[in-house]
Amino acid sequence: MTTPQLPHIRALSFSLPQAQQLASLKYQQGRYAAQACISPDWLASLTRHSDQQADLLLSTLTLDGIAFNYQQAITFSRSLHLAELSATQIQQLHQQLHPKGGQWRSLKLTLPLRHQSGQQLVIASHSNPVAESIELALQQLRGHIAAEVEPLIAIPVFIYDLLQLFPFLNGNRRIALLLLRELLIEQGHEVLQYQSMEALILRTDPQLYTQLYACSRQQAPLQDWLMYYWQLLQQCYQGFEQACAQNGISNKRGSKTQLIQQTLASFEQPFSLSELQQQLPSIGPDMIRKVVRDCRKLGLLQSTGRGRAAKWIYNHGAAGY
């Protein structure tokens, strides 16, 4: 796969629908940032769910029979920041992802195309050291951000460059997703902490590879690659708003009573009060016990014991609180 000569990033022009998509995302970003502080416990639960979903999807076995550790890589990626990001840190990120990771690819590869059955893709060996090429791409990205190029353009272009390099023998897509997530969060799209873009990308895997391959062959404009990511991010914002609506959380701080009720309803198995309190670290134990007592009176909770060893069961078939 040869990297095409991309148009200068500042010279890109967009059709009306493309410009509208970008404007809509910027509006969603501003709307999200303007919201009052939502309960940190609820947001933490969304983060855990997003991480677990991504880990479940991407911690699959590799060809050598060893599983990727996507959750471990997510945790490490949160320490990365664009100002200091380097090829060495990306190498370390790959080591977190896979116990045999961190080795730059030096071989020419022939791989089956994921989006075209029976077709193969030849990936040449690198003429320049991988680390040097990545450092150049990072330098360009930092330059674009410093020059106030829209991050929603600059970051996907960097991801494109990284995927074209194919720096590792495996795990390249996972590394790209981790960096995409953290770089966009750093540039103000915090919604990606609470919504799994990984799940959306895996759902549209053929489209991702179709766009990547077409751009590499100069059969599609770079704008198509950008639109692919913008549509995914738009779905993340929509998913976050739907989660807020489904849990009755407005743009104001959610009710503590309501949050406790929602957390109780999330337990599928018997749980203890200490386990409940761990899910709600910013709410006092007296408040939690009061809501538990009220829910018990309404028949929503049943106790299976007494004292600290007591377990509680939520009755999902009972009437609402």
C-alpha positions as CSV (number, residue, x, y, z in Angstrom):
1,M,0.0,0.0,0.0
2,T,1.5,3.3,-1.0
3,T,0.7,6.5,0.7
4,P,-0.9,9.0,-1.7
5,Q,0.0,12.7,-1.9
6,L,-2.7,14.2,0.3
7,P,-3.9,17.7,-0.4
8,H,-2.6,20.3,2.1
9,I,-4.8,20.0,5.1
10,R,-5.6,23.7,5.2
11,A,-6.6,23.7,1.6
12,L,-9.3,21.1,1.9
13,S,-12.7,22.2,0.7
14,F,-16.0,20.6,1.7
15,S,-19.4,20.2,0.1
16,L,-22.4,21.7,1.8
17,P,-23.5,18.4,3.4
18,Q,-19.9,17.8,4.6
19,A,-19.7,21.4,6.0
20,Q,-23.1,20.9,7.7
21,Q,-21.9,17.6,9.3
22,L,-18.8,19.4,10.7
23,A,-20.9,22.3,12.0
24,S,-23.3,19.9,13.6
25,L,-20.5,18.2,15.5
26,K,-19.1,21.5,16.7
27,Y,-22.6,22.5,17.9
28,Q,-22.8,19.1,19.8
29,Q,-19.4,19.7,21.3
30,G,-20.4,23.2,22.5
31,R,-23.7,21.9,23.8
32,Y,-22.0,19.2,25.8
33,A,-19.4,21.6,27.2
34,A,-22.2,24.0,28.3
35,Q,-24.0,21.4,30.3
36,A,-24.0,21.7,34.1
37,C,-22.0,19.1,35.9
38,I,-23.7,15.8,35.7
39,S,-23.4,13.3,38.6
40,P,-19.8,12.0,38.6
41,D,-21.0,8.6,39.8
42,W,-23.3,8.2,36.8
43,L,-20.6,9.3,34.4
44,A,-18.1,6.9,36.0
45,S,-20.6,4.1,35.5
46,L,-20.9,5.1,31.8
47,T,-17.1,5.1,31.5
48,R,-16.8,1.6,33.1
49,H,-19.5,0.3,30.7
50,S,-17.8,1.8,27.7
51,D,-14.4,0.4,28.6
52,Q,-15.8,-3.0,29.3
53,Q,-17.7,-3.1,26.0
54,A,-14.5,-2.0,24.1
55,D,-12.4,-4.6,26.0
56,L,-14.9,-7.4,25.3
57,L,-14.9,-6.6,21.6
58,L,-11.1,-6.0,21.1
59,S,-9.4,-8.4,23.6
60,T,-9.6,-11.3,21.2
61,L,-6.9,-13.9,20.5
62,T,-4.2,-13.1,18.0
63,L,-2.6,-15.5,15.6
64,D,-0.1,-16.7,18.2
65,G,-2.9,-17.6,20.6
66,I,-2.3,-14.8,23.1
67,A,-5.1,-12.3,23.8
68,F,-4.9,-8.6,23.4
69,N,-5.5,-6.7,26.7
70,Y,-7.5,-3.7,25.4
71,Q,-8.5,-2.6,28.9
72,Q,-4.9,-2.4,30.1
73,A,-4.1,-0.4,26.9
74,I,-7.0,2.0,27.6
75,T,-5.7,2.7,31.1
76,F,-2.2,3.4,29.8
77,S,-3.5,5.6,26.9
78,R,-5.1,8.0,29.4
79,S,-1.6,9.1,30.5
80,L,-0.7,10.2,26.9
81,H,-0.9,13.8,25.8
82,L,-0.3,15.2,22.4
83,A,2.3,17.7,23.5
84,E,4.6,14.9,24.7
85,L,3.4,12.0,22.6
86,S,6.2,10.2,20.8
87,A,6.9,7.1,18.8
88,T,8.4,5.5,21.9
89,Q,5.1,6.0,23.8
90,I,3.2,4.5,21.0
91,Q,5.6,1.6,21.2
92,Q,4.9,1.3,24.9
93,L,1.2,1.5,24.2
94,H,1.5,-1.5,21.9
95,Q,3.4,-3.3,24.7
96,Q,0.4,-2.7,27.0
97,L,-1.9,-4.1,24.3
98,H,0.0,-7.3,23.8
99,P,2.7,-9.1,25.9
100,K,4.8,-9.6,22.7
101,G,4.1,-6.1,21.5
102,G,6.3,-3.1,20.9
103,Q,8.3,-4.4,17.9
104,W,8.2,-2.2,14.8
105,R,7.3,-4.0,11.6
106,S,10.2,-4.4,9.1
107,L,8.8,-7.1,6.8
108,K,6.8,-6.8,3.6
109,L,3.4,-8.3,4.1
110,T,0.6,-9.7,1.9
111,L,-2.7,-9.7,3.6
112,P,-6.3,-10.5,2.5
113,L,-8.4,-7.4,2.0
114,R,-11.1,-7.3,4.8
115,H,-13.6,-5.6,2.6
116,Q,-13.1,-7.6,-0.7
117,S,-13.2,-11.3,-0.5
118,G,-10.4,-13.1,-2.5
119,Q,-8.4,-9.9,-2.9
120,Q,-5.0,-9.3,-1.3
121,L,-3.1,-6.2,-0.1
122,V,0.7,-5.9,-0.4
123,I,2.2,-3.7,2.4
124,A,5.7,-2.8,1.5
125,S,8.6,-2.7,4.0
126,H,9.5,0.7,5.3
127,S,12.0,2.8,3.4
128,N,12.4,5.0,6.5
129,P,12.5,3.8,10.1
130,V,9.0,3.5,11.5
131,A,9.8,5.6,14.6
132,E,11.1,8.4,12.3
133,S,7.9,8.4,10.2
134,I,5.7,8.4,13.3
135,E,7.6,11.3,14.8
136,L,7.1,13.3,11.5
137,A,3.3,12.6,11.5
138,L,3.1,13.7,15.2
139,Q,5.1,16.8,14.4
140,Q,2.6,17.6,11.6
141,L,-0.3,17.0,13.9
142,R,1.0,19.3,16.6
143,G,1.7,21.9,14.0
144,H,-1.9,21.7,12.7
145,I,-3.3,22.0,16.2
146,A,-1.1,24.9,17.0
147,A,-2.2,26.6,13.8
148,E,-5.8,26.1,14.9
149,V,-6.7,23.6,12.2
150,E,-9.9,22.0,13.2
151,P,-9.0,18.9,15.3
152,L,-11.8,17.0,13.7
153,I,-9.8,17.2,10.5
154,A,-6.2,17.1,11.8
155,I,-6.7,14.0,14.1
156,P,-8.3,11.7,11.6
157,V,-5.7,12.6,9.0
158,F,-3.0,11.6,11.6
159,I,-4.9,8.3,12.1
160,Y,-4.9,7.8,8.4
161,D,-1.1,8.3,8.2
162,L,-0.6,5.9,11.1
163,L,-2.7,3.1,9.5
164,Q,-0.9,3.6,6.2
165,L,2.4,3.0,8.0
166,F,1.1,-0.3,9.4
167,P,3.8,0.0,12.1
168,F,3.2,-3.3,13.9
169,L,2.6,-6.8,12.6
170,N,-0.7,-6.9,14.5
171,G,-2.9,-4.6,16.6
172,N,-2.6,-1.6,14.3
173,R,-6.3,-0.9,14.2
174,R,-6.5,-1.2,18.0
175,I,-3.6,1.3,18.4
176,A,-5.3,3.7,16.0
177,L,-8.6,3.5,17.9
178,L,-6.9,4.1,21.3
179,L,-5.0,7.2,20.0
180,L,-8.1,8.5,18.2
181,R,-10.1,8.3,21.4
182,E,-7.6,10.0,23.6
183,L,-6.6,12.7,21.1
184,L,-10.2,13.7,20.5
185,I,-11.0,13.7,24.2
186,E,-8.0,16.0,24.8
187,Q,-9.4,18.3,22.1
188,G,-12.7,18.7,23.9
189,H,-14.7,15.6,22.8
190,E,-15.0,14.2,26.4
191,V,-18.1,12.3,25.3
192,L,-15.8,9.5,24.1
193,Q,-15.1,8.7,27.7
194,Y,-18.7,7.6,28.1
195,Q,-19.6,6.1,24.6
196,S,-17.7,3.3,22.9
197,M,-16.6,4.5,19.5
198,E,-14.9,1.1,19.1
199,A,-18.2,-0.6,19.0
200,L,-19.4,1.7,16.2
201,I,-16.2,1.2,14.2
202,L,-16.3,-2.6,14.5
203,R,-20.0,-2.5,13.3
204,T,-18.8,-0.6,10.2
205,D,-15.5,-2.4,9.7
206,P,-15.9,-3.0,6.0
207,Q,-16.6,0.7,5.5
208,L,-13.5,1.7,7.4
209,Y,-11.3,-0.5,5.2
210,T,-13.1,0.5,2.1
211,Q,-12.4,4.2,2.8
212,L,-8.8,3.5,3.9
213,Y,-8.0,1.4,0.7
214,A,-9.8,3.9,-1.6
215,C,-7.9,6.9,-0.2
216,S,-4.6,5.0,-0.5
217,R,-5.3,4.4,-4.2
218,Q,-6.5,8.0,-4.7
219,Q,-9.9,6.6,-5.7
220,A,-11.7,8.7,-3.0
221,P,-11.1,12.2,-1.6
222,L,-9.8,12.6,1.9
223,Q,-13.1,14.2,2.8
224,D,-14.8,10.8,2.6
225,W,-12.4,9.5,5.2
226,L,-13.2,12.5,7.5
227,M,-17.0,12.1,7.0
228,Y,-16.7,8.5,8.1
229,Y,-15.3,9.6,11.5
230,W,-17.6,12.6,11.8
231,Q,-20.6,10.3,11.4
232,L,-19.3,8.0,14.1
233,L,-18.7,10.8,16.5
234,Q,-22.1,12.2,15.8
235,Q,-23.6,8.8,16.9
236,C,-21.5,9.0,20.1
237,Y,-23.1,12.3,21.0
238,Q,-26.5,11.0,20.1
239,G,-25.9,7.9,22.3
240,F,-24.9,10.0,25.2
241,E,-28.0,12.2,24.9
242,Q,-30.2,9.0,24.7
243,A,-28.5,7.6,27.8
244,C,-29.3,10.9,29.7
245,A,-32.9,10.8,28.5
246,Q,-33.4,7.1,29.4
247,N,-32.1,7.8,32.9
248,G,-34.1,10.9,33.4
249,I,-31.0,13.1,33.6
250,S,-31.3,16.6,32.3
251,N,-28.6,19.2,31.7
252,K,-28.8,20.0,35.4
253,R,-27.3,18.0,38.2
254,G,-29.2,14.7,38.6
255,S,-31.2,14.0,41.7
256,K,-29.2,11.9,44.2
257,T,-32.3,9.9,45.0
258,Q,-32.9,9.2,41.4
259,L,-29.2,8.2,40.9
260,I,-29.4,5.8,43.8
261,Q,-32.6,4.3,42.4
262,Q,-31.0,3.8,38.9
263,T,-27.9,2.2,40.5
264,L,-30.1,-0.2,42.5
265,A,-32.0,-1.2,39.3
266,S,-28.7,-1.9,37.5
267,F,-27.8,-4.8,39.8
268,E,-28.8,-8.1,38.2
269,Q,-27.3,-10.2,41.1
270,P,-27.6,-9.9,44.9
271,F,-25.5,-7.1,46.3
272,S,-24.4,-5.7,49.6
273,L,-24.7,-2.1,50.9
274,S,-20.9,-1.7,50.6
275,E,-21.0,-2.7,47.0
276,L,-23.8,-0.2,46.4
277,Q,-21.7,2.5,48.2
278,Q,-18.7,1.7,46.0
279,Q,-20.8,2.6,43.0
280,L,-21.8,6.0,44.6
281,P,-18.7,7.4,46.2
282,S,-20.0,11.0,46.2
283,I,-23.2,10.2,48.1
284,G,-23.2,9.8,51.8
285,P,-24.1,6.4,53.4
286,D,-27.1,7.9,55.3
287,M,-28.7,9.0,52.1
288,I,-28.1,5.7,50.5
289,R,-29.6,3.8,53.4
290,K,-32.7,6.0,53.4
291,V,-33.4,5.3,49.7
292,V,-32.8,1.6,50.3
293,R,-35.3,1.6,53.1
294,D,-37.9,3.4,51.0
295,C,-37.4,1.0,48.1
296,R,-37.8,-2.0,50.5
297,K,-41.1,-0.6,51.7
298,L,-42.3,-0.3,48.1
299,G,-41.4,-3.9,47.4
300,L,-38.5,-3.0,45.1
301,L,-35.9,-4.5,47.3
302,Q,-35.7,-7.7,49.3
303,S,-33.1,-8.5,52.0
304,T,-31.6,-12.0,52.2
305,G,-29.9,-11.5,55.6
306,R,-29.1,-9.1,58.4
307,G,-26.2,-6.9,59.3
308,R,-23.1,-6.3,57.2
309,A,-23.4,-9.7,55.6
310,A,-26.9,-9.0,54.3
311,K,-27.4,-9.2,50.6
312,W,-30.1,-7.3,48.7
313,I,-32.1,-8.3,45.6
314,Y,-33.7,-5.8,43.3
315,N,-37.2,-6.8,42.1
316,H,-37.2,-5.8,38.4
317,G,-40.9,-6.8,38.1
318,A,-42.2,-4.4,40.7
319,A,-43.8,-1.1,40.0
320,G,-41.6,1.9,39.5
321,Y,-40.5,4.1,42.4
